[in-house]
């Protein structure tokens, strides 16, 4: 009877190289390992963005059901806006001022400045890098896809550049996610549901205004949402990997990325122990 085969053992030389590489990785400072993971997560973002990739493939293939949804929704909202001038003015204010991408970016920039004052260096790097990556990736995808914007009768608004993905939608999704993950630890418990609600209304509202104003298709907005959230998820994974690397727990989403930010003992998050009340003397 032939004995069952066994999986081949790794060659001693290969095993030694693996151990040596792992040892070199652990010998790097935690900050350096965090930087490498942050860069790698931006590349890995393409994997997290699979739903956006599927949507992009459908757009490029001119899939008729999706095209029909785009055209029908754009015409219906466009007609509704034409019949209500007050609504049109409101949508313009919301889209061009309140939820403008630069408004969102300035909010993130102010938050990054606050983190630097609090000496939360790594969280500041994460927020800034994620926001910049969202802008760059959105622009690159727009140029690569080169989709033409809607051409509706009696247009009520105009926008330059290509259509897919919606820059407003992608910036809103990524910026609101960044702000929530940073600021949740310092919010009172009763305020957190309101913060989630404001973020959800902002992200959904941006999508509605861009389609209603006739400058984007529904699929443009969906693509922006998916890409923005996928990018934040990928870079948040890098931040969580750094926490594990330094012996910290990975908190649930409801606690934000760095719960230690909510401590009141004055220590920077990188130097503070686990979140919670300090031990009794």
N, C-alpha and C positions, 0 to 999 in steps of 0.2 A: 504494500500500500504506500502510495506516495505521500510523504508528510506535507501538511499545508504550507503554502509559501508564506514567507514573512516579508514585511515591508523592508526594503533595503535601508540599512543604517547610514546616516550621513557620513561621508568620508571625514576622517579626523581633520584634514586640512580645511575642508569647508566649514566644519563645526568651529574650528579655531578662528577662522575669519569672521564668522557670524558673531561669536562672543567678543572678538576684538572690536568689531563695528559697534556693537551694543555698548561696550565699555566706553568707547570714544564718545558716543552720543550722550551717555550719562555724565561724562566728565565736562560737557559743555555747561556753562551757566544757564540757569533756568530762563533768563531773559532771552538768551540766544536761541534756545530751543523753541521758545514761544514765537519768536520772529520767523523761524523756519516753518513752523506749523501754520502760522498765519498766512505766509506766502503759499504754502502747499494747499491750504484750504480754499484759496481763491481759484486755484487750478481745479481742485476737486469739486468746486461749485458746479462745474458742467454736469457732473453725475447727479447732484442734487436737483439740477434744473431739467431733469428728464421730462416732466409734464410740459414745461415751456418748450422743450425741443420737439415734442410731439405736436404741440400747437403750431410751432414754426413750420414743421413739415407739412401740416395741413394747409397752412397759408400759402406756402410755396407751391403746393400741388393744386391750388385753386379748388379745394374740395367744395363742391357745390352746396351741401347743407350748411357749412360754415359761412360761405359767401352769402347765402340766402339770409341767414340770421343777421349778418353784418348789415346788409342792405335794408332789410325790413326794419330793424331796430333804429338805424340811422334816420330813415325817412319818417318813422313815427315820432321820434323825439324831436326831430327838426321841425315837423309840422306843429307840434305842441308848443315849442318855443316861439315860433313865428306868431302864434295867436295870443301870446302873453308877454308884452313888452317888459313888464315889471319883473317877471321871472327871468327874462333874458339879461336884464341889468344885474340881477342878483347873481346869476351864474357867471357872468363876466368878472364881477368883483371876487367871487370865491375862487375862480380858476386863475385869475391874473394877479391876485394879491394874497388872499388868505392861504390858498393851497398852492401857490406858485412854487416851483422847485427851489428857487433861491430862498424863499421864506423857510422852507423845510431845511435846507442846507445851513442857513444861518442859525436855526434852532439847534441843530446838531453841533455847529461850531461853538455856540455859546456853552453848550453842555460839555464839550471837550475842554474849553477854557476853565469851566468850573471844576472838572476832574483834575486838571493840572494844578489848580489852587489847592485841591484836597490831596494832592500828591498821589493820586490813583493813576500812576504812569501807564501801566499796562492796559487798563480799561480805556484810557484816553487814546492810546495807540489803536486799540481795537475799533473804537467808534470812528476815529478819523479815517483809518484805512478802509473800513467797510463803506463809509459814505463816498470816499473818492473812487473806490472800485465800482460802486453802483453807477456813478456818473460815466466812468470810462467804458464799462461793459455795455451800458445802454447805448452809448454813442456808436460803439463798434458794431453792435448788432443792427442798429438802424442802417448804417452804411452797407453792411453785408447783405441785408434783406432788400433794401431800396424799394420799399413798398410805397406806392402813391397814396396820398391822403384822400379822404372822401371829396367828391366833387358834386355838391348838392345844389339844387335850384335855390336862388335867393340866399346865398350864404350869409350867416350872421357873424362869423368869426373867421380869421385866417391864422395859419401857423406855418412857419418855415420848416424846411427839412423833411425827412421821410417820416413814415407813419408807425412802423412796427419796430420795437414796442413803444407804448406811450411813455415818454419820459416823465410826465407828471405822475402817472400811475406807479411807475417803478420807484421814483424818488419818494413818493408818499408811503409806499409799502415799506421800503427799506428804512426811511427816516423814522417813521412811527415805531417800527420794531426796535431800532437802535435806542430811541428815547425810552421806550418801555423797559427794555432789558437793563439800561443804565440806572434809571430813576426809581424803579419799583422799590428797591431797598430803603429809600429815604421817604417814601410816601406813607402817611398814616393808613391804617387798614381800611378805614371808611372811604378813603379817596381812591383806592386802587380800582374798584369797579368802575368809577367815573372815568379814570384814565384809560382803561380798556375800551369803554364805550366811545370816548372822544377819538381814540385811535381808529376804531372800526368805522365810525361815521366819516372821519376824514378820508380814509382809504376808499371807502365806497363812494363818498361824495365826489372825490376827484374823478373817479371813473365815470360817474354819471354826467358831470359837467363837460368832460372832454367829448363824450359821444353826443350829448345834447347840443353842444355848440358846433357840431359838425366837423371837428378837426381830427377825429379818430374813429376807427371802427371798434366794435365791441371786442373783437379778437386782439386788437392792439392793447386795449386796457387789460384783458386777461393775461396777455404775455408780459406786460409790465409788472403786474402783481406777482406772477409766478417767479419771474426772474429776480425781483427785489427780495422776496421772502426766501428764495433758495440761496441767494448770496449771504443774507444774514445768518441763515441756518448753518452754512458752511463755515463762516468765520467764527460763529459762536462755538462750533465744535472745536476749533483751534484754541479758543480761550478756555474751554472746559478741559482740554487736554493739558494746558498749562497748570490748571488748578490741581489736577490729578498728579502732575509731575512734582508739585511742591507739597503734596500730602494733604490737600484740601478736598473737601467733598464737592461733588457736582450738584448744585441746588436745583430744585424744580423751577420751571419757567416762572411761576408766580412769585419767586423770590428774587428774580433778576439774575444777572451774571455774577455779581459780586455782592453777596449779602453783607459782607463786612463793611460796606460803604455806609450802612445805616448805624454803625456803632457811634456812641457818644463819648468815647474815652479819648478822642483826639488823635489816635494813632492812624497813620496811613493804612489803607486796606492791605498793602503788601506786607506790612509789619504786624498787623493785628492778628490775633488768634481767630478761632471760629466765631461766627456771628452769634450774638446773644449777650446777655448781661455778663459783666466781668465777674470772676470768682470772688467770693467773700474773703476778706482779709483773715 
